Amino acid sequence: MLDRFDLALLNLVQRDDSLTADRIAERVALSPSAIARRLRRLRADGWIARTIGLLSDRLTERRLRALLFIELAEHADLQGKAELEARLRKADELQFCYETTGECDLLAMVDCASMAEFNAFCDDVLVADPLVRRYETSFVKREVKFAPFVQLTSSQP
């Protein structure tokens, strides 16, 4: 089970995983060695799934990003759905994909270098798949907020 120190550490490393144990010790009442041990345990136990580096806007601001609202033709085709999901997982252009309720079945974010790359992705992955009935696209004009962070409290998990 996670205690309040674990939750505090998880909240901190979600925002900045480059913090040293010494810097974290300034905010959490533990020694740097205890912090390092706990972080190793949290990673080993699977509470931290992975550590990634987020790119600067200087590298990403001119890229084309689009939200795709995907409607499937046949919900009972579990094999076809599994194959589509496997292709989506492999696509480097796909940043996230969620199965949703409502008018669309899947909601996805695609990031491409150009409109040609976006069209190729849609043609290769969506148009070519008989399970995809239709999809709608909304292009991202600007980012208002991006925060892949979950605030953990003592009532979780």
C-alpha beads as a LAMMPS data file, in Angstrom:
LAMMPS data file: protein, C-alpha beads

157 atoms
156 bonds

1 atom types
1 bond types

-500.0 500.0 xlo xhi
-500.0 500.0 ylo yhi
-500.0 500.0 zlo zhi

Masses

1 110.0

Atoms # bond

1 1 1 0.000 0.000 0.000
2 1 1 1.150 3.530 -0.649
3 1 1 1.684 5.868 2.292
4 1 1 1.631 9.670 2.343
5 1 1 5.359 9.862 1.547
6 1 1 4.921 7.653 -1.523
7 1 1 2.031 9.825 -2.701
8 1 1 4.074 12.997 -2.210
9 1 1 6.959 11.499 -4.178
10 1 1 4.655 10.384 -6.983
11 1 1 3.098 13.851 -7.188
12 1 1 6.546 15.456 -7.438
13 1 1 8.069 13.128 -10.040
14 1 1 4.968 13.407 -12.235
15 1 1 5.722 17.102 -12.628
16 1 1 9.510 16.802 -12.881
17 1 1 11.254 13.437 -12.847
18 1 1 14.661 15.106 -13.100
19 1 1 14.500 16.287 -9.474
20 1 1 17.337 14.838 -7.446
21 1 1 16.711 13.099 -4.131
22 1 1 18.368 16.097 -2.429
23 1 1 15.906 18.513 -4.077
24 1 1 12.947 16.287 -3.232
25 1 1 14.138 16.106 0.390
26 1 1 13.619 19.886 0.571
27 1 1 9.880 19.262 0.038
28 1 1 9.317 15.830 1.611
29 1 1 10.390 15.062 5.159
30 1 1 12.643 12.128 4.240
31 1 1 16.383 11.734 3.784
32 1 1 17.731 11.674 0.211
33 1 1 18.699 7.998 0.630
34 1 1 15.185 7.088 1.823
35 1 1 13.740 8.979 -1.152
36 1 1 16.014 7.138 -3.594
37 1 1 15.035 3.774 -2.066
38 1 1 11.329 4.597 -2.216
39 1 1 11.546 5.757 -5.844
40 1 1 13.347 2.523 -6.810
41 1 1 10.588 0.545 -5.068
42 1 1 7.814 2.571 -6.706
43 1 1 9.353 1.871 -10.122
44 1 1 9.978 -1.822 -9.378
45 1 1 6.423 -2.294 -8.070
46 1 1 4.955 -0.683 -11.204
47 1 1 3.536 2.471 -9.582
48 1 1 5.672 4.486 -12.011
49 1 1 5.004 3.005 -15.433
50 1 1 7.758 4.834 -17.314
51 1 1 9.751 8.030 -17.433
52 1 1 9.669 10.144 -20.584
53 1 1 11.090 13.455 -21.758
54 1 1 8.608 16.052 -23.016
55 1 1 9.890 18.102 -25.943
56 1 1 10.090 21.861 -25.944
57 1 1 7.545 23.894 -27.911
58 1 1 10.479 25.061 -30.044
59 1 1 10.501 21.572 -31.575
60 1 1 6.759 20.908 -31.683
61 1 1 4.884 24.192 -32.184
62 1 1 4.907 24.021 -35.996
63 1 1 3.693 20.437 -36.197
64 1 1 0.187 19.513 -37.286
65 1 1 -1.943 17.998 -34.535
66 1 1 -5.443 16.657 -34.981
67 1 1 -8.131 15.053 -32.887
68 1 1 -9.803 12.139 -34.639
69 1 1 -13.318 11.077 -33.698
70 1 1 -13.592 7.519 -35.037
71 1 1 -16.849 5.615 -35.465
72 1 1 -16.679 1.853 -35.913
73 1 1 -18.996 -0.060 -38.245
74 1 1 -19.319 -3.304 -36.314
75 1 1 -18.917 -3.591 -32.561
76 1 1 -19.286 -7.368 -32.533
77 1 1 -16.153 -7.863 -34.676
78 1 1 -13.769 -8.349 -31.767
79 1 1 -10.969 -9.735 -33.953
80 1 1 -11.190 -6.770 -36.344
81 1 1 -11.252 -4.353 -33.412
82 1 1 -8.178 -5.990 -31.881
83 1 1 -6.339 -5.733 -35.220
84 1 1 -7.280 -2.046 -35.617
85 1 1 -6.149 -1.303 -32.060
86 1 1 -2.839 -3.096 -32.722
87 1 1 -2.247 -0.946 -35.847
88 1 1 -3.117 2.191 -33.898
89 1 1 -0.694 1.264 -31.081
90 1 1 2.120 0.793 -33.625
91 1 1 1.529 4.134 -35.389
92 1 1 4.208 6.646 -34.391
93 1 1 1.884 9.520 -35.333
94 1 1 -0.677 8.489 -32.723
95 1 1 -0.113 10.199 -29.363
96 1 1 -3.116 8.799 -27.540
97 1 1 -6.256 6.842 -28.273
98 1 1 -9.193 6.252 -25.964
99 1 1 -12.237 4.053 -26.386
100 1 1 -15.167 6.329 -25.566
101 1 1 -18.904 6.438 -25.095
102 1 1 -21.140 8.717 -27.094
103 1 1 -21.176 9.436 -30.812
104 1 1 -17.654 8.214 -31.515
105 1 1 -16.095 4.930 -30.473
106 1 1 -12.470 6.058 -30.390
107 1 1 -10.907 9.436 -29.714
108 1 1 -7.335 9.845 -30.896
109 1 1 -4.682 12.562 -31.080
110 1 1 -2.378 12.464 -34.080
111 1 1 0.823 14.498 -34.427
112 1 1 2.341 14.822 -37.904
113 1 1 5.059 16.884 -39.560
114 1 1 2.791 17.866 -42.475
115 1 1 -0.635 17.499 -44.041
116 1 1 0.807 14.891 -46.416
117 1 1 1.942 12.786 -43.448
118 1 1 -1.480 13.205 -41.834
119 1 1 -3.264 12.108 -45.022
120 1 1 -0.980 9.089 -45.365
121 1 1 -1.726 8.082 -41.763
122 1 1 -5.480 8.376 -42.299
123 1 1 -5.352 6.490 -45.614
124 1 1 -3.110 3.690 -44.306
125 1 1 -4.696 3.191 -40.892
126 1 1 -8.302 4.418 -41.053
127 1 1 -9.582 4.484 -44.634
128 1 1 -8.054 1.083 -45.410
129 1 1 -9.769 -0.564 -42.431
130 1 1 -13.275 -1.933 -43.137
131 1 1 -14.145 -1.676 -39.430
132 1 1 -13.874 2.144 -39.552
133 1 1 -17.275 3.476 -40.642
134 1 1 -16.203 7.106 -40.600
135 1 1 -14.008 9.584 -38.822
136 1 1 -14.086 13.314 -38.230
137 1 1 -11.066 15.504 -37.733
138 1 1 -10.590 18.643 -35.641
139 1 1 -7.215 20.318 -36.046
140 1 1 -5.516 21.822 -33.016
141 1 1 -5.097 25.600 -33.335
142 1 1 -3.055 26.061 -30.157
143 1 1 -2.372 24.325 -26.891
144 1 1 -4.177 25.836 -23.926
145 1 1 -3.044 23.291 -21.352
146 1 1 -1.164 20.022 -21.423
147 1 1 -0.688 18.413 -18.033
148 1 1 -0.235 14.625 -17.948
149 1 1 -0.536 14.703 -14.167
150 1 1 -2.821 12.971 -11.674
151 1 1 -3.009 14.612 -8.242
152 1 1 -2.825 11.773 -5.714
153 1 1 -4.309 12.159 -2.255
154 1 1 -4.271 10.008 0.854
155 1 1 -7.654 8.499 -0.109
156 1 1 -6.021 6.806 -3.141
157 1 1 -5.481 4.070 -4.225

Bonds

1 1 1 2
2 1 2 3
3 1 3 4
4 1 4 5
5 1 5 6
6 1 6 7
7 1 7 8
8 1 8 9
9 1 9 10
10 1 10 11
11 1 11 12
12 1 12 13
13 1 13 14
14 1 14 15
15 1 15 16
16 1 16 17
17 1 17 18
18 1 18 19
19 1 19 20
20 1 20 21
21 1 21 22
22 1 22 23
23 1 23 24
24 1 24 25
25 1 25 26
26 1 26 27
27 1 27 28
28 1 28 29
29 1 29 30
30 1 30 31
31 1 31 32
32 1 32 33
33 1 33 34
34 1 34 35
35 1 35 36
36 1 36 37
37 1 37 38
38 1 38 39
39 1 39 40
40 1 40 41
41 1 41 42
42 1 42 43
43 1 43 44
44 1 44 45
45 1 45 46
46 1 46 47
47 1 47 48
48 1 48 49
49 1 49 50
50 1 50 51
51 1 51 52
52 1 52 53
53 1 53 54
54 1 54 55
55 1 55 56
56 1 56 57
57 1 57 58
58 1 58 59
59 1 59 60
60 1 60 61
61 1 61 62
62 1 62 63
63 1 63 64
64 1 64 65
65 1 65 66
66 1 66 67
67 1 67 68
68 1 68 69
69 1 69 70
70 1 70 71
71 1 71 72
72 1 72 73
73 1 73 74
74 1 74 75
75 1 75 76
76 1 76 77
77 1 77 78
78 1 78 79
79 1 79 80
80 1 80 81
81 1 81 82
82 1 82 83
83 1 83 84
84 1 84 85
85 1 85 86
86 1 86 87
87 1 87 88
88 1 88 89
89 1 89 90
90 1 90 91
91 1 91 92
92 1 92 93
93 1 93 94
94 1 94 95
95 1 95 96
96 1 96 97
97 1 97 98
98 1 98 99
99 1 99 100
100 1 100 101
101 1 101 102
102 1 102 103
103 1 103 104
104 1 104 105
105 1 105 106
106 1 106 107
107 1 107 108
108 1 108 109
109 1 109 110
110 1 110 111
111 1 111 112
112 1 112 113
113 1 113 114
114 1 114 115
115 1 115 116
116 1 116 117
117 1 117 118
118 1 118 119
119 1 119 120
120 1 120 121
121 1 121 122
122 1 122 123
123 1 123 124
124 1 124 125
125 1 125 126
126 1 126 127
127 1 127 128
128 1 128 129
129 1 129 130
130 1 130 131
131 1 131 132
132 1 132 133
133 1 133 134
134 1 134 135
135 1 135 136
136 1 136 137
137 1 137 138
138 1 138 139
139 1 139 140
140 1 140 141
141 1 141 142
142 1 142 143
143 1 143 144
144 1 144 145
145 1 145 146
146 1 146 147
147 1 147 148
148 1 148 149
149 1 149 150
150 1 150 151
151 1 151 152
152 1 152 153
153 1 153 154
154 1 154 155
155 1 155 156
156 1 156 157
